[in-house]
Each structure stands twice: as C-alpha cells, then as structure tokens.
Amino acid sequence: MVSARIRSLLSRMTTDEKLGQLQVVFRPDLDDAAALVRAGIGAMFWPQSARSSNALQSEAIENTRLGIPPLIGLDVIHGQRTIFPVPLGQAASFDPAMVEALARTAAAEARSGGVTWTFSPMVDIARDPRWGRVVEGFGEDVHLTATMGAAMVRGYQGDDLASPGSIAATAKHFVAYGAAEGGRDYNTVDVSDARLRNVYLEPFRAAVEAGVSSVMASFNTVAGVPMHVHRDLLTGVLKDEWGFAGVVVGDADGVPNLLDHRIVATLSDAVHAAYSAGLDIEMGGSAAGWDASSLDQRRLDDAVMRVLALKEALGLFERPYADESAERTAPTIASRSEARRAAARSAVLLRNDGTLPLAAPARILLTGPYATSTDHLGAWTQSFGARAISIAEALSARDDADVDVIEGVSFFGARSDDVDLVATAALGYDAVVVCVGEPSSLSGEAASRSDLRLPGRQADLIRAVAGTGIPFVVVLANGRPLVVADWIDHAPAVLEVWHGGTEAPAAIVDLLFGDEEPAGRLPMSFPRSEGQVPIHYAHENTGRPATVRGAMELEAVDVALAGPANLKDKYTSKYLDLDLGPQFPFGHGSGYASFTHAAPRLSATELGPGDSTILSIEVTNTSARAGDEVVQVYLEDLVATVAPPVRRLIAFERRSLAAGETGTFSCTIGPEQLGFWLPDGSFTVEPGGFVLHVGPTLDRTQALTLEVRA
C-alpha cells in the first residue's frame, strides 16, 4: 500500500524531479556528488565516510525543493570494515546461519558509515569456473544458492530496514548472467525456458520471498534480448508473476551498453526502452537530461513510488543522518573473531592421508607465494583500510611451531624462482606447508580465465616437495575451482581455503593444527580439465549415459573387430581422454572427525497429492574429537515429462557433534522439494517413483525410495 507521504510527494513532483529519483550515480569527488544531489539525483554511491554521507543527505534535505533524502549505495559483498570469506567460500560452509550472521555484521558496519543500500547478494548459478564472478556467488547448485542468498538477504535487512544495523539488499544479476558463453564476462546467454525456470530464476524467487528490497538487471542478453530491456522477465515474471514490489536497478552503464547490443539507435531510445521494460533506477547517469515526458506516466509514477517506498522503509525521511561518533572504521575484537571462525568453517579438506592435522611441536618449512602474501581479502573488497597479515606471520605467532620461510616461487613466475632450493631445504624439516593459489586479481568482474591451472611454477613447486618424501600439506587459496590434475596425485593433504578475508591466515593456522575443523563442502565442482567446463553434478542423464571411464578405452581396439559390449561403451556421452566426472564433485569434503550414518528413515514412503514426509537419519561421531558433519539429501526423479537432472540437492544440514555423540538430522520433503517448473511457468509435482540419496557427500549416500500417487 502506498503511504500518504509518498502520494503527497508524487503529486507535487515535476517530471524532472521524478526522473532524478530514478538514477544512481558515482562521483568520487564530494563536491561533484553534492552538486548532483542538489540537482535532484536520488541515489549516490557511498562517499567513504559518515560525515560525507551526511553532507549529501544535508544537500538533499536543505537545498532541494522537496527535501527527499538520497539512497547511499555500495557494493558491500563480503564485508565492509571486517572482510569475511568471499561468497563462494561462505557457500562452502554449508551454514546459512553463519552467512546470515556475517551479512548482519557487514550491514551494521556499512550503515554506521551512512550506507543504506548494498548491491549484494549475487545469486547467479555458476557452472563455468572460467567466469571470474563465480567468486561472488554461491556456486553451481540451485538449492544451496537459493538458501544462502535468502540468508544473506535476511542478514543485511534484519527485521526492520529502518534499524541502525540494516541496509537494503539487492539480488543480482537478473538473470542467467552465470551462463555466459565460454565463461567470458558480459557474454551472450541463450537458455531454454525449462532451464531458466528450474535453475536460473529459482534463487531470485527465493530472494523475493525473503523480502529482498531490490533486484539488479544483468548485462547479458537472454534469447537475444538484453536484460535491461527484457520486459517479459523484468515486469512479466519478476513484478507481475512474483509480485515483487521493490526496486529494479540497472548495472553500471547497462543502459548505454544497449547501443553496443545494437537493439537501439540512440541513448535516448536506450533510456526509454529500459524504463519501459521495468527498470526503476538507471546506474551511471545516462538518464540525465532525458525527456521523461515520453515515458508512459503510469510507468514513471510506478518507478518513483517504488524508490520512495524504499527510502521510507529505510527510515530516511525520519532519520537521514548517520551518527558520526558511532561510525565503525575498523574491525572490532568481536568481528575479527567472527571472521576467523567463518574462514575456518569455509575451508574444505579436499584430501588427507592423515598428514593433517599437523603434530606439535614441529619444525615446519613454509613455502609458496601465499606463504608471505597478504592477499587474502578476495575480489570486491573496497579500499577502506582492510588488511590481512600473512600465513607466515600467523604461523610464527605459535609457540609450538619452529617455522622457516622460503617462498620458492612467485605467483606468475620470475627469474628468482627456485624450486630446487626449497626441495633441498625441505629435508631438514618435520613437515612442509606449501601455500599456493591464484591472487585475488584473477577473480571477480572482468576476470575470466581460459587456463584454470595454478599460474607460474606453483605446480612445479608442489611436485618438487613431493619428491623429497617429507610429509607436506598444500594450502590452496583461490576464488574459483581450479584444474589441479597436474599435481593433485602428488599431494597427501590439500586444504582449500578460498580467499578467506581479514582473519584468513589465523584461521588457516587453526586448521593446520586441528584447532578448527575443515568440514566444509565444495559449492562448485573442480574440473579435471578446462575441456570439461561447464561442468556440474545436476546434469541430465542423456540418451546415452556413459558408465565407464573414457581414457582412450578403445584406442587399441579395431572397431570392426570390437564386440557389442565395446561398441556400446564407445557410443556414450564422455570424453575419450578423461575419466568420467569432475576431479572433485559438488558437495565433496570431509574433516578430521569421523562419522557413521545409520540407515535413513521416512515417516511415509507413499504420498498423495500435496502430502509431505519427514526424512531422518542418525549420525554418530565415532572419533575422539568433536567435529562437524554435513548431511546432504539428493532427489532422483525416475520418470518425468521433462528430462530431470540425475540428482538435485533438496536439503542439507551442518551440525557439530561431540566425540561419541549421536545426533538425528531430519528434513521435510513435500511438493516444494518434489516438484519442478514446466516451460510454460506452471509448477507441477508429477506422480511416480523417486529415489532419495542421503549422505555426507554426493558419492557416499544411502538410497530410499518414495512413491507419489496421483
């Protein structure tokens, strides 16, 4: 319902004043920004302090005719003053409560400085690790992304947008931006209606149900139509079908980009087409000076009312100013502790032969470019004084470790690289910790990679250390899944730590010595080769599914002499030169504690229309230490009118269990989990048989059958 205040303002606004409310502009110079606010621009990017934000609010309130306060926006992606793990790392925690809490802290820090609006979370499904922006999202799975995205929305916005610790969230990038051809940023997208509905739209629908305040249009086309002018999706699905009452904002210069898409001839045409399609706020300033009288006045007023309603919900008409004395300009002891724990909970133990956790006391050689690097904050951290120490500094702070550092190699290769020096030195130590990865500059926006291997001579370093026979651990810090096939079989223990944020080095040391449990799970598959991507577990079965490895299994077979079995294996969907599947699949991971899973149970094995059943399973910690287990539930639809994925995640839970403790994990399975979207936009639960796969990872599950009656 539109408030009396908004109706009154709308009735008094000129067309130019209305248009001003429909723009967000970045100007780093405060005087330039203030001039735009005086001219009526309704949203600005954060000017980097509470004092400067208040100056912009004052300009609007005191020096414009109607005194409408501006929105102050910023890309608060994974922290403001305290930097938490990158979103892909947060997804690996399989802990939505943690994700919500981190967003709550980030919101409080940002709002204290005058920020009222963040362009986060990114809920794009990403199945191609070549795309640099996988780091900003929650990975390849629909359910995990929807769950984590909704949790982050709740964290940012809280129970009351007007409270001092809340900011408006933005679900981005609407829609299918993660399906860019070739993994190349900004590239073309062409997806079927079935995949659009069941994969790419679902996390946005979850964000809308969670009450997200705004949605950002993406740069890409969908079926030839740029999303900034895609009326069927922006208005038809998002606003009309889903009832989204918030603001649709464009991405940076997404409107002038329409000229390069070649679907408009002039900038004026671009602005008109975008607003007409359902865009409410243009980002970049291209609408400045445009004649808004050409736009349907109902569309214009609708956009303005949406913007004013957001400002009203944020409490800006009553409390536009931030308390400058309360601005948070640095991490606190509490936020550092939260960041340290989050970095540890985001880590994934890719493999371990018992080398981890390290025994103490120990003489340790620390090597690799990440030994001394402080580049742990990750992509999309604003330059507001956030800093991290190095792993060497964190490890040297322990009293029970005698540490020496020989970097050995740089990130990208240099004349000073010397793997032989490291290999020779390693012989004098109890263990070697090899710290490798990709620097944060290689992930994020406009950071697509065609080669997903470790850059430089880092793989050479791992193999050289392996050749010494000294126990060693690989610590892998990165913003995307990497191709590790050229060294993974040489490494006895590999710890994936992502770009973990402000307290990442301390958390890594905690993990190495077993003070924390690396019980995360992969939110994206690690491919064996770039030739496999895009790769994801929830693929369709195809008409000729492969059941044996490729690996040139018929290279020595004369097809004319081959038997029927060999011919059947040949004509299946696989690569001849690769084993089936990824190097590490979605959901892969373990920990230091060990667990046993009892047989799962269903409260009902046959369901009628609209019915639900409860799945439960007892899990016991059989180790002598406390630990975390993640239970994952996958659905297999045996027969459907649209080819289903071979598996899809429908539930998960991470829980801590003490040594010897047994816990019961349970979840409800009903129409929401069993159904799917048809291409015409209708949701259906079809009768027939289903198999539920329950376990700690995708490849270690127990099966249950379920029947749905007509």
NUKE-178848 format. One record per residue (C-alpha): z, x, y. Coordinates in Angstrom, 3 decimals. Layout:
N
Z;X;Y .
...
//
This chain:
710
0.000;0.000;0.000 .
-0.956;1.312;3.434 .
2.039;1.605;5.775 .
2.283;0.082;9.221 .
2.346;3.580;10.725 .
-0.952;4.516;9.111 .
-2.606;1.239;10.075 .
-1.454;1.722;13.666 .
-2.733;5.296;13.819 .
-6.046;4.340;12.235 .
-6.585;1.532;14.748 .
-6.104;3.936;17.646 .
-8.161;6.872;16.358 .
-11.588;7.732;17.655 .
-14.336;8.715;15.229 .
-13.909;12.379;16.201 .
-10.170;12.193;15.610 .
-10.782;10.700;12.209 .
-13.220;13.453;11.331 .
-10.666;16.056;12.399 .
-8.257;14.797;9.766 .
-10.889;15.370;7.099 .
-11.105;19.148;7.452 .
-9.066;22.146;6.328 .
-9.897;25.484;7.933 .
-8.772;29.087;7.535 .
-8.256;31.195;10.644 .
-6.163;34.351;10.216 .
-5.581;34.681;13.954 .
-2.780;32.349;15.050 .
-4.309;31.700;18.468 .
-7.606;30.699;16.881 .
-5.795;28.446;14.435 .
-3.784;26.842;17.224 .
-6.967;26.125;19.166 .
-8.430;24.294;16.174 .
-5.258;22.241;15.771 .
-5.396;21.301;19.462 .
-8.992;20.245;18.881 .
-7.792;17.845;16.178 .
-8.263;19.701;12.874 .
-5.882;18.024;10.435 .
-5.181;20.840;7.958 .
-4.920;24.616;8.212 .
-4.272;27.462;5.838 .
-0.811;28.982;5.987 .
-0.358;31.418;8.895 .
2.091;33.521;6.829 .
5.488;32.531;8.225 .
7.677;29.564;9.004 .
7.584;30.468;12.702 .
3.782;30.483;12.815 .
3.601;27.275;10.776 .
5.970;25.625;13.232 .
3.772;26.818;16.078 .
0.813;24.972;14.548 .
2.901;21.858;13.995 .
4.033;22.015;17.617 .
0.452;22.281;18.853 .
-0.488;19.117;16.961 .
2.574;17.111;17.892 .
2.834;18.105;21.531 .
-0.758;18.829;22.526 .
-2.867;16.200;20.792 .
-3.186;12.562;21.799 .
-1.712;11.040;18.636 .
0.598;13.877;17.579 .
-0.391;13.839;13.913 .
1.134;16.838;12.075 .
-1.271;19.041;10.092 .
-1.152;19.851;6.406 .
-0.483;23.549;5.779 .
-2.276;24.686;2.625 .
-2.162;27.824;0.490 .
-3.175;28.991;-2.975 .
0.298;29.186;-4.498 .
-0.991;29.823;-8.005 .
1.855;31.502;-9.914 .
4.496;32.154;-7.314 .
4.933;32.750;-3.608 .
7.509;35.457;-2.902 .
8.542;35.771;-6.549 .
5.460;36.262;-8.704 .
5.603;34.771;-12.170 .
3.217;35.381;-15.094 .
-0.370;34.336;-14.498 .
-1.016;30.748;-15.629 .
-2.775;31.908;-18.801 .
0.385;33.835;-19.636 .
2.567;30.851;-18.821 .
0.464;28.788;-21.220 .
1.191;31.356;-23.929 .
4.875;30.486;-23.662 .
4.145;27.056;-25.183 .
7.086;25.995;-22.998 .
6.198;23.248;-20.490 .
9.809;23.050;-19.267 .
9.562;26.686;-18.203 .
6.228;26.081;-16.475 .
7.740;23.177;-14.541 .
10.751;25.264;-13.505 .
8.564;28.165;-12.295 .
6.472;25.777;-10.191 .
9.671;24.326;-8.755 .
10.818;27.766;-7.617 .
7.385;28.574;-6.191 .
7.368;25.276;-4.286 .
10.778;25.933;-2.780 .
9.748;29.406;-1.632 .
6.470;28.125;-0.189 .
7.907;25.068;1.567 .
10.599;27.200;3.190 .
7.820;29.053;4.986 .
6.009;25.921;6.128 .
3.522;25.477;3.266 .
3.146;21.805;2.351 .
0.098;21.829;0.074 .
-0.964;24.127;-2.771 .
-4.353;24.393;-4.443 .
-2.883;24.523;-7.940 .
-2.746;23.922;-10.905 .
-6.133;24.860;-12.319 .
-6.672;22.616;-15.343 .
-10.196;23.684;-16.256 .
-10.677;24.043;-20.009 .
-11.863;27.629;-20.502 .
-13.519;28.733;-23.727 .
-15.511;31.701;-22.474 .
-13.365;34.761;-21.695 .
-16.214;36.357;-19.778 .
-15.315;33.923;-16.982 .
-12.766;35.660;-14.745 .
-10.989;32.478;-13.766 .
-9.608;31.900;-17.253 .
-6.571;33.755;-15.868 .
-5.799;30.841;-13.520 .
-5.741;28.138;-16.179 .
-4.030;27.284;-19.440 .
-6.724;28.239;-21.912 .
-9.080;26.553;-24.344 .
-7.101;23.594;-25.645 .
-7.141;20.104;-24.158 .
-3.617;19.050;-25.117 .
-1.976;22.336;-24.104 .
-3.800;22.364;-20.771 .
-3.008;18.726;-20.048 .
0.659;19.247;-20.902 .
1.063;22.442;-18.879 .
-0.921;21.069;-15.941 .
1.229;17.947;-15.753 .
4.363;20.090;-15.988 .
3.205;22.260;-13.095 .
2.420;19.174;-11.006 .
5.922;17.857;-11.609 .
7.373;21.233;-10.686 .
5.519;21.513;-7.399 .
6.078;17.925;-6.313 .
9.505;17.119;-7.728 .
10.839;13.600;-7.450 .
10.242;13.386;-3.704 .
7.417;15.104;-1.836 .
9.431;14.919;1.375 .
12.262;17.046;-0.005 .
12.587;20.629;1.314 .
11.673;22.076;-2.086 .
8.457;20.137;-2.721 .
4.793;20.702;-1.949 .
1.712;18.632;-2.730 .
-0.161;19.839;-5.818 .
-3.923;19.960;-6.352 .
-5.567;19.653;-9.764 .
-8.696;21.799;-9.782 .
-11.621;22.255;-10.283 .
-13.021;18.782;-10.896 .
-14.822;19.024;-13.261 .
-16.123;21.237;-16.117 .
-16.062;24.377;-13.952 .
-14.866;26.321;-17.002 .
-18.112;25.565;-18.851 .
-20.269;27.680;-16.547 .
-23.291;29.026;-18.399 .
-22.852;32.603;-19.541 .
-19.283;32.679;-18.276 .
-20.709;33.512;-14.866 .
-18.688;32.142;-11.977 .
-20.226;29.296;-9.950 .
-22.972;28.873;-12.528 .
-24.637;25.716;-13.827 .
-22.820;23.312;-16.169 .
-24.541;20.827;-18.453 .
-22.272;18.958;-20.866 .
-22.585;15.775;-22.894 .
-20.716;12.632;-21.915 .
-18.675;12.898;-25.121 .
-17.502;16.431;-24.361 .
-16.947;15.622;-20.699 .
-14.685;12.722;-21.642 .
-12.783;14.310;-24.517 .
-12.470;17.856;-23.224 .
-13.014;18.492;-19.532 .
-11.799;15.259;-17.945 .
-8.641;14.847;-20.033 .
-6.420;17.413;-18.255 .
-7.331;15.854;-14.900 .
-6.453;12.414;-16.200 .
-3.079;13.800;-17.277 .
-2.557;15.307;-13.814 .
-3.380;11.979;-12.173 .
-0.905;10.232;-14.471 .
1.683;12.847;-13.440 .
1.151;11.812;-9.803 .
-0.844;14.759;-8.508 .
-1.417;14.451;-4.747 .
-4.901;15.891;-4.540 .
-7.862;16.926;-6.651 .
-10.331;19.680;-5.755 .
-14.050;19.337;-6.386 .
-15.647;22.247;-8.230 .
-18.525;24.492;-7.215 .
-20.718;23.732;-10.220 .
-23.280;21.103;-10.990 .
-22.812;18.626;-13.829 .
-26.117;17.453;-15.295 .
-27.908;18.702;-12.190 .
-25.616;17.075;-9.613 .
-23.279;19.352;-7.611 .
-19.709;18.131;-7.959 .
-19.225;17.967;-4.185 .
-21.718;15.074;-4.139 .
-21.120;13.651;-7.625 .
-20.274;10.057;-6.729 .
-20.154;8.879;-10.341 .
-17.324;11.309;-11.088 .
-15.533;11.679;-7.733 .
-15.490;7.983;-6.967 .
-16.553;6.213;-10.148 .
-14.230;7.941;-12.612 .
-11.518;9.583;-10.503 .
-10.869;6.923;-7.877 .
-12.149;3.673;-9.348 .
-11.584;4.061;-13.096 .
-8.365;6.097;-12.935 .
-7.036;4.568;-9.723 .
-6.422;7.920;-8.051 .
-5.009;7.187;-4.596 .
-4.677;10.779;-3.412 .
-6.960;13.172;-1.578 .
-10.161;14.782;-2.901 .
-10.622;18.165;-1.243 .
-13.673;20.381;-1.397 .
-13.562;24.005;-2.440 .
-14.208;26.763;0.083 .
-17.654;26.202;1.639 .
-18.580;23.909;-1.225 .
-20.358;21.626;1.242 .
-22.684;24.234;2.820 .
-23.317;25.522;-0.716 .
-25.215;22.266;-1.269 .
-28.061;23.814;0.716 .
-28.349;26.586;-1.873 .
-28.212;23.987;-4.638 .
-31.347;22.587;-2.931 .
-30.264;18.970;-3.011 .
-30.098;18.619;0.803 .
-32.255;19.956;3.611 .
-29.679;20.320;6.400 .
-25.972;20.962;6.809 .
-25.608;17.542;8.390 .
-27.119;15.987;5.276 .
-24.715;18.002;3.130 .
-21.647;16.786;5.007 .
-22.836;13.187;4.890 .
-23.618;13.362;1.175 .
-20.230;14.891;0.311 .
-18.115;12.392;2.247 .
-20.240;9.527;0.951 .
-19.730;10.658;-2.645 .
-15.957;10.596;-2.328 .
-14.892;13.895;-0.769 .
-11.973;13.289;1.610 .
-11.373;16.778;3.046 .
-14.034;19.429;3.614 .
-12.808;23.018;3.259 .
-14.267;25.605;5.580 .
-15.142;23.852;8.826 .
-18.726;22.840;8.124 .
-17.977;19.284;9.245 .
-17.080;20.437;12.752 .
-19.297;18.725;15.314 .
-20.891;16.457;12.722 .
-21.679;12.909;13.826 .
-19.305;10.897;11.633 .
-20.597;7.616;13.009 .
-23.430;7.864;10.477 .
-20.935;7.514;7.621 .
-20.029;4.105;6.291 .
-16.914;3.245;8.319 .
-15.061;1.889;5.300 .
-15.562;5.225;3.543 .
-14.463;7.103;6.666 .
-11.327;4.992;7.069 .
-10.508;5.254;3.372 .
-10.623;9.057;3.551 .
-8.453;9.137;6.686 .
-5.895;6.763;5.182 .
-5.618;8.965;2.103 .
-4.949;12.041;4.238 .
-2.415;10.262;6.451 .
-0.680;8.815;3.396 .
-0.221;12.324;2.000 .
1.267;13.526;5.275 .
3.576;10.536;5.281 .
4.667;11.179;1.686 .
5.452;14.787;2.620 .
7.741;13.532;5.377 .
5.766;15.358;8.044 .
5.987;12.556;10.600 .
9.793;12.729;10.451 .
10.321;16.450;9.685 .
7.246;18.504;10.539 .
9.097;21.772;11.153 .
10.417;24.304;8.650 .
13.894;25.718;9.115 .
13.023;29.255;10.164 .
16.508;30.538;9.396 .
16.168;29.344;5.793 .
12.741;30.849;5.053 .
12.645;32.750;1.782 .
10.831;36.005;2.451 .
11.724;37.934;-0.713 .
12.718;37.247;-4.309 .
16.352;36.459;-4.951 .
18.513;37.714;-7.804 .
18.118;34.296;-9.435 .
14.333;34.155;-9.031 .
13.963;37.698;-10.376 .
15.992;36.735;-13.424 .
13.800;33.670;-13.882 .
10.650;35.785;-13.560 .
11.916;38.345;-16.061 .
12.678;35.711;-18.657 .
9.341;33.987;-18.047 .
7.417;37.222;-18.522 .
9.179;37.775;-21.837 .
8.597;34.200;-23.025 .
4.885;34.525;-22.169 .
4.370;37.577;-24.400 .
2.540;37.254;-27.721 .
3.109;39.540;-30.694 .
-0.454;39.982;-31.923 .
0.532;42.116;-34.891 .
3.559;44.019;-36.130 .
4.173;46.053;-39.267 .
7.873;46.447;-38.475 .
7.443;49.085;-35.788 .
8.816;46.608;-33.263 .
11.453;46.255;-32.049 .
11.983;49.945;-31.341 .
15.182;51.521;-32.601 .
17.526;53.052;-30.057 .
18.337;55.745;-29.208 .
14.835;57.160;-29.344 .
12.612;59.829;-27.842 .
9.594;57.965;-26.527 .
6.271;59.116;-25.158 .
4.813;56.624;-22.719 .
1.059;56.853;-22.197 .
-1.936;54.928;-20.900 .
-2.888;53.771;-17.397 .
-0.337;50.955;-17.396 .
2.470;53.464;-18.014 .
2.685;54.241;-14.313 .
0.671;51.415;-12.765 .
2.453;48.769;-10.701 .
-0.482;46.364;-11.033 .
1.426;43.637;-12.883 .
1.183;40.776;-10.397 .
-2.210;39.496;-11.511 .
-5.028;37.685;-9.763 .
-4.378;35.205;-6.970 .
-1.216;36.670;-5.546 .
-1.263;36.586;-1.781 .
-0.434;39.805;0.098 .
3.034;38.795;1.270 .
5.035;41.824;0.216 .
5.286;41.047;-3.513 .
5.762;44.208;-5.547 .
6.453;45.308;-9.107 .
7.682;48.603;-10.489 .
6.002;50.443;-13.372 .
6.812;50.318;-17.080 .
7.796;53.998;-16.806 .
10.394;53.181;-14.164 .
11.756;50.245;-16.152 .
11.932;52.217;-19.392 .
13.535;55.236;-17.738 .
16.354;53.000;-16.499 .
17.623;52.555;-20.075 .
20.419;54.833;-21.208 .
19.351;54.706;-24.852 .
15.807;55.980;-24.380 .
14.666;59.524;-23.630 .
11.280;58.947;-22.014 .
8.427;61.255;-21.078 .
5.206;60.091;-19.470 .
1.705;61.456;-19.976 .
-0.786;58.947;-18.646 .
-3.648;60.468;-20.615 .
-6.428;58.244;-19.289 .
-7.187;56.162;-16.224 .
-8.338;52.555;-16.224 .
-12.012;53.295;-15.682 .
-12.368;56.848;-16.886 .
-12.052;60.089;-14.920 .
-12.594;63.815;-15.381 .
-8.846;64.252;-15.702 .
-8.669;62.009;-18.796 .
-7.225;63.998;-21.724 .
-6.561;62.105;-24.942 .
-6.108;65.351;-26.873 .
-3.183;66.296;-24.651 .
-1.470;63.021;-25.499 .
-2.167;63.364;-29.221 .
-0.710;66.869;-29.318 .
2.358;65.877;-27.328 .
2.982;62.789;-29.459 .
4.031;64.901;-32.440 .
7.333;65.686;-30.755 .
8.489;62.054;-30.325 .
10.027;59.299;-32.406 .
7.551;56.743;-31.090 .
4.665;56.369;-28.655 .
4.153;53.348;-26.388 .
0.511;53.055;-25.349 .
0.187;50.896;-22.211 .
-3.389;49.697;-21.724 .
-5.320;46.747;-20.330 .
-7.513;45.623;-17.506 .
-6.341;45.820;-13.885 .
-5.921;42.505;-12.104 .
-9.046;43.104;-10.021 .
-11.110;42.458;-13.158 .
-9.953;38.852;-13.481 .
-9.839;35.898;-11.120 .
-12.552;34.383;-8.971 .
-15.937;36.135;-8.920 .
-14.722;38.474;-11.681 .
-16.885;37.664;-14.684 .
-17.363;40.440;-17.236 .
-20.124;40.930;-19.789 .
-18.195;43.651;-21.647 .
-14.786;42.447;-22.799 .
-13.584;45.724;-24.274 .
-10.899;47.873;-22.680 .
-12.548;49.737;-19.801 .
-12.733;53.523;-19.643 .
-11.390;55.636;-22.512 .
-8.389;53.489;-23.333 .
-9.618;52.693;-26.853 .
-10.121;56.441;-27.450 .
-6.500;56.993;-26.462 .
-5.269;54.400;-28.978 .
-7.312;55.923;-31.790 .
-6.142;59.431;-30.892 .
-2.487;58.404;-31.018 .
-3.105;56.593;-34.314 .
-4.472;59.830;-35.770 .
-1.138;61.601;-35.255 .
0.729;59.414;-37.748 .
3.571;58.913;-35.251 .
4.789;55.293;-35.020 .
3.322;53.639;-31.969 .
3.010;50.358;-30.127 .
0.188;49.060;-27.951 .
1.251;47.085;-24.884 .
-1.750;45.076;-23.684 .
-1.740;43.793;-20.080 .
-4.723;41.686;-19.040 .
-5.903;38.431;-17.516 .
-8.210;37.220;-20.287 .
-8.771;37.556;-24.043 .
-10.344;40.910;-24.791 .
-12.530;42.272;-27.573 .
-10.212;44.634;-29.458 .
-12.212;45.148;-32.643 .
-12.864;48.831;-31.888 .
-9.163;49.739;-32.126 .
-7.044;46.860;-33.421 .
-7.015;48.008;-37.067 .
-5.544;51.352;-35.987 .
-2.570;49.808;-34.199 .
0.566;48.980;-36.222 .
2.048;46.792;-33.472 .
0.383;45.116;-30.490 .
2.222;43.216;-27.778 .
0.125;41.018;-25.449 .
1.972;40.766;-22.116 .
-0.769;39.485;-19.742 .
-0.165;40.132;-16.037 .
3.478;39.183;-16.054 .
4.445;39.240;-12.391 .
7.280;40.717;-10.351 .
9.584;41.446;-13.282 .
6.954;42.209;-15.928 .
7.937;45.859;-16.537 .
11.596;44.995;-17.113 .
10.581;42.166;-19.447 .
8.261;44.473;-21.392 .
11.122;46.900;-21.989 .
13.325;43.994;-23.082 .
10.663;43.033;-25.601 .
10.119;46.561;-26.890 .
13.788;46.964;-27.782 .
14.315;43.439;-29.081 .
16.491;42.179;-26.238 .
13.953;39.360;-25.887 .
11.808;37.602;-28.467 .
7.972;37.814;-28.150 .
7.450;34.355;-29.624 .
4.556;33.128;-27.500 .
1.274;31.904;-28.939 .
-2.292;32.561;-27.820 .
-3.685;29.870;-25.484 .
-7.195;31.256;-25.994 .
-8.961;32.805;-28.953 .
-9.634;36.552;-28.910 .
-13.281;37.017;-29.994 .
-14.460;39.707;-32.382 .
-17.475;40.332;-30.174 .
-18.946;39.116;-26.902 .
-21.752;37.708;-29.028 .
-19.368;35.019;-30.326 .
-18.448;33.535;-26.971 .
-17.883;30.837;-26.037 .
-15.546;30.544;-28.999 .
-12.763;28.040;-29.625 .
-10.958;26.595;-32.595 .
-11.708;22.906;-31.875 .
-15.396;23.160;-32.630 .
-17.440;20.626;-34.549 .
-17.986;21.259;-38.237 .
-21.824;21.264;-38.003 .
-24.029;20.044;-40.818 .
-23.970;23.434;-42.475 .
-20.497;24.899;-42.069 .
-20.005;28.477;-43.221 .
-17.393;29.133;-45.898 .
-17.867;32.862;-46.432 .
-17.989;35.809;-44.082 .
-21.269;36.877;-42.543 .
-21.066;40.666;-42.519 .
-24.599;41.043;-43.854 .
-23.558;39.479;-47.156 .
-27.203;39.085;-48.153 .
-28.515;42.348;-46.726 .
-29.270;43.777;-50.159 .
-30.434;40.526;-51.708 .
-34.080;39.768;-52.164 .
-34.220;36.112;-51.157 .
-36.970;35.488;-53.682 .
-34.572;36.577;-56.442 .
-31.397;35.101;-55.000 .
-29.646;32.352;-56.905 .
-28.879;28.883;-55.488 .
-25.332;29.903;-54.517 .
-26.545;32.816;-52.425 .
-29.172;30.706;-50.722 .
-26.581;28.046;-49.939 .
-24.366;30.680;-48.314 .
-27.264;32.067;-46.331 .
-28.261;28.839;-44.617 .
-24.925;28.166;-42.906 .
-23.694;28.451;-39.339 .
-22.460;32.022;-38.881 .
-23.350;35.491;-37.647 .
-24.679;37.853;-40.295 .
-22.905;40.821;-38.741 .
-19.452;39.301;-38.077 .
-16.630;37.868;-40.095 .
-16.042;34.156;-39.602 .
-13.864;33.088;-36.719 .
-12.245;34.995;-33.879 .
-10.211;38.190;-34.075 .
-7.115;36.154;-33.226 .
-7.335;32.352;-33.029 .
-5.748;29.931;-30.608 .
-2.062;29.472;-31.430 .
-1.721;32.899;-33.064 .
1.602;34.693;-32.734 .
4.945;35.304;-34.390 .
8.137;37.057;-33.262 .
10.923;39.287;-34.547 .
12.864;36.492;-36.258 .
11.598;34.918;-39.475 .
11.497;31.214;-40.311 .
10.844;28.918;-43.233 .
9.332;25.458;-42.872 .
10.316;22.626;-45.201 .
7.765;20.018;-46.200 .
6.863;17.822;-43.207 .
7.510;14.074;-43.417 .
6.052;10.930;-41.865 .
8.084;7.803;-41.203 .
4.977;5.827;-42.162 .
1.813;7.017;-43.861 .
-0.214;3.866;-43.173 .
-0.628;2.430;-39.691 .
-2.038;-0.808;-38.384 .
-3.788;-1.174;-35.011 .
-1.545;0.128;-32.214 .
1.142;1.421;-34.607 .
2.869;4.803;-34.439 .
4.596;7.092;-36.903 .
7.159;9.856;-36.481 .
6.428;13.276;-37.934 .
9.416;15.518;-38.619 .
9.891;18.934;-40.171 .
12.965;21.082;-40.762 .
12.703;24.724;-39.735 .
15.274;27.365;-40.706 .
15.828;30.740;-39.086 .
16.157;32.997;-42.133 .
16.718;36.201;-40.176 .
19.873;37.897;-38.926 .
18.943;37.392;-35.293 .
18.356;34.433;-33.018 .
14.720;33.634;-32.374 .
12.156;31.120;-31.186 .
9.768;29.188;-33.397 .
6.759;27.206;-32.221 .
5.739;24.236;-34.340 .
2.141;23.122;-33.853 .
0.614;19.847;-35.083 .
-3.142;19.564;-35.503 .
-5.186;16.463;-36.286 .
-8.226;16.373;-38.555 .
-10.248;13.164;-38.349 .
-12.051;12.839;-41.675 .
-14.739;10.330;-40.642 .
-15.639;9.205;-37.110 .
-18.587;7.662;-35.305 .
-18.827;10.785;-33.117 .
-18.636;14.178;-34.844 .
-14.990;15.235;-34.435 .
-13.589;18.727;-33.973 .
-12.435;20.418;-37.182 .
-8.895;20.420;-35.741 .
-7.318;19.495;-32.450 .
-3.799;20.108;-31.232 .
-1.872;16.866;-30.676 .
1.742;18.095;-30.407 .
3.802;21.280;-30.155 .
7.369;22.351;-29.533 .
9.049;25.700;-28.967 .
12.725;25.911;-29.791 .
15.390;28.602;-30.137 .
17.358;28.746;-33.373 .
20.387;30.912;-34.084 .
20.482;33.121;-37.164 .
20.717;30.857;-40.193 .
20.335;27.678;-38.135 .
18.144;24.787;-39.240 .
16.536;22.505;-36.687 .
14.446;19.372;-37.022 .
11.261;19.284;-34.992 .
9.729;15.844;-34.504 .
6.992;14.071;-32.590 .
5.471;10.620;-32.345 .
1.882;10.117;-33.464 .
0.171;6.970;-32.294 .
-3.014;5.715;-30.658 .
-2.956;8.356;-27.899 .
-2.998;11.144;-30.470 .
-5.328;9.485;-32.999 .
-7.973;8.138;-30.652 .
-10.833;9.619;-28.678 .
-13.206;8.708;-25.870 .
-16.649;7.363;-26.592 .
-19.529;8.466;-24.363 .
-19.507;5.080;-22.595 .
-15.983;5.730;-21.302 .
-14.096;3.480;-23.729 .
-11.144;4.768;-25.740 .
-11.013;3.971;-29.443 .
-8.832;4.514;-32.474 .
-11.052;4.172;-35.493 .
-9.694;3.144;-38.885 .
-9.831;5.623;-41.688 .
-8.204;8.759;-43.030 .
-6.618;11.594;-41.086 .
-5.007;14.869;-42.085 .
-2.127;16.339;-40.092 .
-1.755;20.124;-40.247 .
1.753;21.306;-39.322 .
2.936;24.884;-38.967 .
3.780;27.885;-36.775 .
0.136;28.892;-36.352 .
-3.246;27.345;-36.993 .
-3.778;29.347;-40.189 .
-0.275;28.732;-41.646 .
0.045;24.973;-41.921 .
1.079;22.282;-44.373 .
-1.027;19.139;-44.686 .
-0.076;15.477;-44.559 .
-2.404;12.505;-44.959 .
-2.324;9.434;-42.760 .
-4.323;6.214;-43.033 .
-5.135;3.886;-40.149 .
-6.077;0.328;-41.156 .
-8.491;-1.863;-39.269 .
//
